[in-house]
Amino acid sequence: MSTASLTCQEAGFPQGVLVLSETLHTMSGQEQADSWIKQEVPEEEDTDTSEKEQKNEDEKYEAGSEVEEDPAPKEKSVWVPSVLCTTSKERYCFVGHTIDIYESLDSFGAVIWPAALALCQFLDNNRKQIDLLDKTVLEIGAGTGLVSIVACLLGASVTATDLPDILGNLCCNLNRNTRGHCKHAPQVAALCWEQDLEQSYPRSIYRYDYVLAADVVYHHDFLDELLVTMKHFCLPGTTLIWANKVRFQTDLRFTDNFKQAFHTTLLADLPEQEVKIFMARSREE
């Protein structure tokens, strides 16, 4: 018997669907011939056939692994996946709305982290202090889009940004949870920290009332680029709100650099979640 195993790509399934490969068994033409011989040839000739087959196997073994059977034609088989696996959705309630978020396990940016939940709760509970109604809002590292969705539901005109490979899931979550519920339709755009900022987002054109960021500081090598990006968008008149869970020593170093770069205020300290929420303004004001 011959065995064939197909991957998702070979079967033509999309990358976002996890398909467990199924083994197919197909009888080759040689095997069919052997089966016919065993049925038609008298039993006394079976011994000679077995001896010939054994001799051939011995010769192949002595010749080494370079000797291979000529490939025999195989019957066509229809391949059907045995199991399809999808990621379950997470459900939240903010601003009086049920929000369904689909996560992806192949990227840090497609998973909801603690600071995002803390920031959403803070924005929902402090609408007078942080009034987002009809304000322009940019989210850096939007990930699943939960913070941007909450900002939209609070009446903001939101642009959610992240790396290009995150935008598909981000866009779906935003559309699913804001369509028909928000005053302003959200926008989605690619943003790689520090790369071509003035060319892609010239400061003379792209000015925002608020810049939001949640759990963008963790164990990665782009903390300097992140701070440069924050400075680029946090112009005089812009309020930057950054929420983060403290995990590593590098988080504390970034916090020190953050405080030196901006005028900062601690909005909330949540020891149970180990999350702090900062408000910052440009030192040029």
ABEGO torsion letter per residue (X at the ends): XBBBBBBAAAAGBBAABBBBBBBBBBBBAAAAAAAAAAAABBAAAAAAAAAAAAAAAAAAAAAEAABBBBBBBBBBBBBBBABBBBBBBBBBBBGGBBBBBBBBAABAAABBBAAAAAAAAAAAABAAABBABGBBBBBBGAEAGAAAAAAAAAGBBBBBBBBAAAAAAAAAAAAAAABGABABBBBBBBBBBGBGAAAABBAAABBBABBBBBGABBBBAAAAAAAAAAAAABBBGBBBBBBBBBABAAAAAAAAAAAAABBBBBABBBAAAGBBBBBBBBAAX
